[in-house]
Amino acid sequence: MPSTRSLPLALLLRSAAGLLPRTPQRLPTRLKSSLRTDADAVLDLRRVDTSRSELVSPGESTISRLWDLETWARHQKVGRYWRHLRKWPRSTTARLVLPVCVAFSLWSCLAHALRIRYFPNFSAPLAPLTLISSAVALLLTLRMNLSLLRLQESRLAWGRLVLHARETAGLAATYCAAAPAEAICRHLAVLGWCLKASLRAGEDDSDVVSTMLPPATAETVLAARKRPVALLRGAHAVVAEEVAAGRLDAQAHLSLLTQLHSLNAQIGVCERLLASPVPPTITRHTSRVLLSCALRRPPRCLRFDGRGDGVTPDLRHLTPSTRRRARVRASRTRVPRPRPPGGGAGDARDELRHGRHRPDWPRARTAVPAAAHELPRGGADA
């Protein structure tokens, strides 16, 4: 319970807070530059992650690190098989299982020597040797299930993104004036293209941003590190200006903020799917085993064709389980698009076009300047 002496002070602070302007304050340029400098310094200090042991920290593509577009492109090249063989001696997983493999290999050599010396006529069935195929099939099945779950999650995230974009455009067209509603819908129309370009390498969305947004806003979005987040920040700025001017009631303001928050959540889901792939350890070690098996007996696995102008692989000398494994190509699920990114732009345009048919509710007649709906030039990455 506050004392009676602190009550006048609390009332004074509340009165002073009421005198402050309702327009969101912008950080000075000096503070923004200082914030970026300090953030870069923190990243330089914390580049080494000491939370996990170095014994289980692979040097290649691994799920223990965040992936980006460059990591995906490197992981999908054909030269990864040679890289897997070349770095096999330095593999942390191989070092962990090496003592067990050496122990079993020594036991196999000892058992073979004892059989040759003392039991020359002993023979055992080969059926137990095929039990390993069931374990490999189980691992591949688990990996495929994980890939399908990622596919389902990405489809769900993109569908929710379109749904919330449509709802946001409808709310803006219903409760906002013509100029701010158009500004919000322009940001939503570009959102799908920018998200698609951020999740795929080699795609440029600069032409779409420059076409749909005003020059100052487009310049700020193009300079941002994450363009989809910058677009949502621009929509938030338009909503905040409408609230500060008194042209948007509290219920509509809360509904718009909820929809924008949901859009930001779906963008986060897509970024997480890109940064955390299915664990590639199974594929990496499977490729090493298959390549070592193929390199040990290439003359037997190759045969000349009937015309004598080349060689073709012959898989008849391999065991059935090895043939099945050789034909399996592990799928690497990215972030697919269940529908084109332009679908959200069409929905935002339709909501803006048909959402104007509403009762003529009383609204302030204050004109909205065109420059009020543009993003500020600075602070795109703050």
KAZI-V393661 format. One record per residue. N is the residue number from 1. RES is the residue in three letters. SS is DSSP state (alpha for helix, beta for strand, coil for the rest). OMEGA is omega as a letter, one per 40 degrees, with the letter a starting at -180 (999 if undefined). Layout:
N&RES&SS&OMEGA ; N&RES&SS&OMEGA
This chain:
1&MET&coil&i ; 2&PRO&coil&i ; 3&SER&coil&a ; 4&THR&alpha&i ; 5&ARG&alpha&a ; 6&SER&alpha&a ; 7&LEU&alpha&i ; 8&PRO&alpha&i ; 9&LEU&alpha&i ; 10&ALA&alpha&i ; 11&LEU&alpha&i ; 12&LEU&alpha&i ; 13&LEU&alpha&i ; 14&ARG&alpha&i ; 15&SER&alpha&i ; 16&ALA&alpha&i ; 17&ALA&alpha&i ; 18&GLY&alpha&i ; 19&LEU&alpha&i ; 20&LEU&coil&i ; 21&PRO&coil&a ; 22&ARG&coil&i ; 23&THR&coil&i ; 24&PRO&coil&a ; 25&GLN&coil&i ; 26&ARG&coil&i ; 27&LEU&coil&i ; 28&PRO&coil&a ; 29&THR&alpha&a ; 30&ARG&alpha&i ; 31&LEU&alpha&i ; 32&LYS&alpha&i ; 33&SER&alpha&i ; 34&SER&alpha&i ; 35&LEU&alpha&i ; 36&ARG&alpha&i ; 37&THR&alpha&i ; 38&ASP&alpha&i ; 39&ALA&alpha&i ; 40&ASP&alpha&i ; 41&ALA&alpha&i ; 42&VAL&alpha&i ; 43&LEU&alpha&i ; 44&ASP&alpha&a ; 45&LEU&alpha&a ; 46&ARG&coil&i ; 47&ARG&coil&a ; 48&VAL&coil&i ; 49&ASP&coil&a ; 50&THR&coil&a ; 51&SER&coil&i ; 52&ARG&coil&a ; 53&SER&coil&i ; 54&GLU&alpha&i ; 55&LEU&alpha&a ; 56&VAL&alpha&i ; 57&SER&coil&a ; 58&PRO&coil&i ; 59&GLY&coil&a ; 60&GLU&coil&i ; 61&SER&coil&a ; 62&THR&coil&a ; 63&ILE&coil&a ; 64&SER&coil&i ; 65&ARG&coil&i ; 66&LEU&coil&a ; 67&TRP&coil&i ; 68&ASP&coil&a ; 69&LEU&alpha&i ; 70&GLU&alpha&i ; 71&THR&alpha&i ; 72&TRP&alpha&a ; 73&ALA&alpha&i ; 74&ARG&alpha&a ; 75&HIS&alpha&a ; 76&GLN&coil&i ; 77&LYS&coil&i ; 78&VAL&coil&a ; 79&GLY&coil&i ; 80&ARG&alpha&a ; 81&TYR&alpha&i ; 82&TRP&alpha&i ; 83&ARG&alpha&i ; 84&HIS&alpha&i ; 85&LEU&alpha&a ; 86&ARG&alpha&a ; 87&LYS&coil&a ; 88&TRP&alpha&i ; 89&PRO&alpha&a ; 90&ARG&alpha&a ; 91&SER&coil&i ; 92&THR&alpha&i ; 93&THR&alpha&i ; 94&ALA&alpha&i ; 95&ARG&alpha&i ; 96&LEU&alpha&a ; 97&VAL&alpha&a ; 98&LEU&alpha&i ; 99&PRO&alpha&i ; 100&VAL&alpha&i ; 101&CYS&alpha&i ; 102&VAL&alpha&i ; 103&ALA&alpha&i ; 104&PHE&alpha&i ; 105&SER&alpha&i ; 106&LEU&alpha&i ; 107&TRP&alpha&i ; 108&SER&alpha&i ; 109&CYS&alpha&i ; 110&LEU&alpha&i ; 111&ALA&alpha&i ; 112&HIS&alpha&i ; 113&ALA&alpha&i ; 114&LEU&alpha&i ; 115&ARG&alpha&a ; 116&ILE&alpha&a ; 117&ARG&alpha&a ; 118&TYR&alpha&a ; 119&PHE&coil&a ; 120&PRO&coil&a ; 121&ASN&coil&a ; 122&PHE&coil&i ; 123&SER&coil&a ; 124&ALA&coil&i ; 125&PRO&coil&a ; 126&LEU&coil&a ; 127&ALA&alpha&i ; 128&PRO&alpha&i ; 129&LEU&alpha&i ; 130&THR&alpha&a ; 131&LEU&alpha&a ; 132&ILE&alpha&a ; 133&SER&alpha&i ; 134&SER&alpha&i ; 135&ALA&alpha&i ; 136&VAL&alpha&i ; 137&ALA&alpha&i ; 138&LEU&alpha&i ; 139&LEU&alpha&i ; 140&LEU&alpha&i ; 141&THR&alpha&i ; 142&LEU&alpha&i ; 143&ARG&alpha&i ; 144&MET&alpha&i ; 145&ASN&alpha&i ; 146&LEU&alpha&i ; 147&SER&alpha&i ; 148&LEU&alpha&i ; 149&LEU&alpha&i ; 150&ARG&alpha&i ; 151&LEU&alpha&i ; 152&GLN&alpha&a ; 153&GLU&alpha&i ; 154&SER&alpha&i ; 155&ARG&alpha&i ; 156&LEU&alpha&a ; 157&ALA&alpha&a ; 158&TRP&alpha&i ; 159&GLY&alpha&i ; 160&ARG&alpha&i ; 161&LEU&alpha&i ; 162&VAL&alpha&i ; 163&LEU&alpha&a ; 164&HIS&alpha&i ; 165&ALA&alpha&i ; 166&ARG&alpha&i ; 167&GLU&alpha&i ; 168&THR&alpha&i ; 169&ALA&alpha&i ; 170&GLY&alpha&i ; 171&LEU&alpha&i ; 172&ALA&alpha&i ; 173&ALA&alpha&a ; 174&THR&alpha&a ; 175&TYR&alpha&a ; 176&CYS&coil&i ; 177&ALA&coil&a ; 178&ALA&alpha&a ; 179&ALA&alpha&i ; 180&PRO&alpha&i ; 181&ALA&alpha&i ; 182&GLU&alpha&i ; 183&ALA&alpha&i ; 184&ILE&alpha&a ; 185&CYS&alpha&i ; 186&ARG&alpha&i ; 187&HIS&alpha&a ; 188&LEU&alpha&a ; 189&ALA&alpha&a ; 190&VAL&alpha&a ; 191&LEU&alpha&a ; 192&GLY&alpha&i ; 193&TRP&alpha&i ; 194&CYS&alpha&i ; 195&LEU&alpha&i ; 196&LYS&alpha&i ; 197&ALA&alpha&i ; 198&SER&alpha&a ; 199&LEU&alpha&a ; 200&ARG&coil&a ; 201&ALA&coil&i ; 202&GLY&coil&i ; 203&GLU&coil&a ; 204&ASP&coil&a ; 205&ASP&coil&a ; 206&SER&alpha&a ; 207&ASP&alpha&i ; 208&VAL&alpha&i ; 209&VAL&alpha&a ; 210&SER&alpha&a ; 211&THR&alpha&a ; 212&MET&alpha&a ; 213&LEU&coil&i ; 214&PRO&coil&a ; 215&PRO&alpha&a ; 216&ALA&alpha&i ; 217&THR&alpha&i ; 218&ALA&alpha&i ; 219&GLU&alpha&i ; 220&THR&alpha&a ; 221&VAL&alpha&a ; 222&LEU&alpha&i ; 223&ALA&coil&a ; 224&ALA&coil&i ; 225&ARG&coil&i ; 226&LYS&coil&a ; 227&ARG&alpha&i ; 228&PRO&alpha&i ; 229&VAL&alpha&i ; 230&ALA&alpha&i ; 231&LEU&alpha&i ; 232&LEU&alpha&i ; 233&ARG&alpha&i ; 234&GLY&alpha&i ; 235&ALA&alpha&i ; 236&HIS&alpha&i ; 237&ALA&alpha&i ; 238&VAL&alpha&i ; 239&VAL&alpha&a ; 240&ALA&alpha&i ; 241&GLU&alpha&i ; 242&GLU&alpha&i ; 243&VAL&alpha&i ; 244&ALA&alpha&i ; 245&ALA&coil&i ; 246&GLY&coil&a ; 247&ARG&coil&a ; 248&LEU&coil&a ; 249&ASP&coil&a ; 250&ALA&alpha&a ; 251&GLN&alpha&i ; 252&ALA&alpha&i ; 253&HIS&alpha&i ; 254&LEU&alpha&i ; 255&SER&alpha&i ; 256&LEU&alpha&i ; 257&LEU&alpha&i ; 258&THR&alpha&i ; 259&GLN&alpha&i ; 260&LEU&alpha&i ; 261&HIS&alpha&i ; 262&SER&alpha&i ; 263&LEU&alpha&i ; 264&ASN&alpha&i ; 265&ALA&alpha&i ; 266&GLN&alpha&i ; 267&ILE&alpha&i ; 268&GLY&alpha&i ; 269&VAL&alpha&i ; 270&CYS&alpha&i ; 271&GLU&alpha&i ; 272&ARG&alpha&i ; 273&LEU&alpha&i ; 274&LEU&alpha&a ; 275&ALA&alpha&a ; 276&SER&coil&a ; 277&PRO&coil&i ; 278&VAL&coil&a ; 279&PRO&coil&a ; 280&PRO&coil&a ; 281&THR&alpha&a ; 282&ILE&alpha&a ; 283&THR&alpha&a ; 284&ARG&alpha&a ; 285&HIS&alpha&i ; 286&THR&alpha&i ; 287&SER&alpha&i ; 288&ARG&alpha&a ; 289&VAL&alpha&a ; 290&LEU&alpha&i ; 291&LEU&alpha&i ; 292&SER&alpha&i ; 293&CYS&alpha&a ; 294&ALA&alpha&a ; 295&LEU&alpha&a ; 296&ARG&alpha&a ; 297&ARG&coil&i ; 298&PRO&alpha&a ; 299&PRO&alpha&a ; 300&ARG&alpha&a ; 301&CYS&alpha&i ; 302&LEU&beta&i ; 303&ARG&beta&i ; 304&PHE&beta&i ; 305&ASP&coil&a ; 306&GLY&coil&a ; 307&ARG&coil&i ; 308&GLY&coil&a ; 309&ASP&coil&i ; 310&GLY&coil&i ; 311&VAL&beta&i ; 312&THR&beta&i ; 313&PRO&beta&i ; 314&ASP&coil&a ; 315&LEU&coil&a ; 316&ARG&coil&a ; 317&HIS&coil&i ; 318&LEU&coil&i ; 319&THR&coil&a ; 320&PRO&alpha&a ; 321&SER&alpha&i ; 322&THR&alpha&i ; 323&ARG&alpha&i ; 324&ARG&alpha&i ; 325&ARG&alpha&i ; 326&ALA&alpha&a ; 327&ARG&alpha&a ; 328&VAL&coil&i ; 329&ARG&coil&a ; 330&ALA&coil&i ; 331&SER&coil&i ; 332&ARG&coil&a ; 333&THR&coil&i ; 334&ARG&coil&i ; 335&VAL&coil&a ; 336&PRO&coil&i ; 337&ARG&coil&i ; 338&PRO&coil&i ; 339&ARG&coil&a ; 340&PRO&coil&a ; 341&PRO&coil&i ; 342&GLY&alpha&i ; 343&GLY&alpha&i ; 344&GLY&alpha&i ; 345&ALA&alpha&i ; 346&GLY&alpha&i ; 347&ASP&alpha&i ; 348&ALA&alpha&i ; 349&ARG&alpha&a ; 350&ASP&alpha&i ; 351&GLU&alpha&i ; 352&LEU&alpha&a ; 353&ARG&alpha&a ; 354&HIS&alpha&a ; 355&GLY&coil&a ; 356&ARG&coil&a ; 357&HIS&coil&a ; 358&ARG&coil&i ; 359&PRO&coil&a ; 360&ASP&coil&a ; 361&TRP&coil&i ; 362&PRO&coil&a ; 363&ARG&coil&i ; 364&ALA&coil&a ; 365&ARG&coil&a ; 366&THR&coil&i ; 367&ALA&coil&i ; 368&VAL&coil&i ; 369&PRO&coil&a ; 370&ALA&alpha&a ; 371&ALA&alpha&a ; 372&ALA&alpha&a ; 373&HIS&alpha&i ; 374&GLU&coil&i ; 375&LEU&coil&i ; 376&PRO&coil&a ; 377&ARG&coil&a ; 378&GLY&coil&i ; 379&GLY&coil&i ; 380&ALA&coil&a ; 381&ASP&coil&a ; 382&ALA&coil&999
